[in-house]
Each structure stands twice: as structure tokens, then as C-alpha cells.
Amino acid sequence: MVRRPEIKKDPLYLLLREGKVEEFNQRKARGETFDLTYCDFRGLDLRGMDTTHVDFGNSYFRQTDLRGLDLSSCNLAGVSLNGAKISGTLFPDQYSADEIVMSLQHGTRLRPGANG
């Protein structure tokens, strides 16, 4: 059975769903743990989020606002970006521009090292 992105009960994830990015950043900075794998971020505005070393593996970002985020240290394996806003977003080197465009336009899941 394929595991699908979900709306979890993780307190820090719920802060992001509620648009409380700054509170998420503060709690992350204090060392609180969280699990953002297999999460549904559909339509959220994540601008300003501290994404340093965040594992977003297999999450769903349809129509999510990711503008200006530095995702270069994040795990994005299996992430779908269909229709996300990514202007000014920095992606990890292991994802080619073609791979990112395929995910944006067709909802394919990102594969590290794929040639696109």
C-alpha cells in the first residue's frame, strides 16, 4: 500500500497549517522536534519558514507558496510541487531544473539525481 501525504497531528506542522510560520521558526530554534515527512502542505504560504535541514520527504506541495525559501539543505525526495510558487527558491543540487519543472507542471515526485 502506498503511503499518501496526510494532515498530521504534529504540533509544529499544525502551526504551519495555521499560518504561524514565525512561531514554528521560534520553536524549531529552541530545538523542538517535528516530523514533516508525508505531510500535506497543499495551498499553504510557507514564505519565511526556517527550512534548514528539514526533511520534507514524500510531502505534497500543490499550490504552496515556497517563494524565497532556501531548500538547499532539505530532503525533497518524493515531493510533489504541482503548481507551487517557487520564485527565488533555492533547491538542493541533486535535483535538476528539468526534474523540478516536471514536478511543477505535472505533479511528478522529485527524484534525487534524476536527469529529468
Secondary structure, 3 states (H helix, E strand, C coil): CCCCCECCCCHHHHHHHCCCHHHHHHHHHCCCCCCCCCEECCCCECCCCCCCCCECCCCECCCCECCCCECCCCECCCCECCCCECCCCECCCCCCHHHHHHHHHHCCECCCCCCC
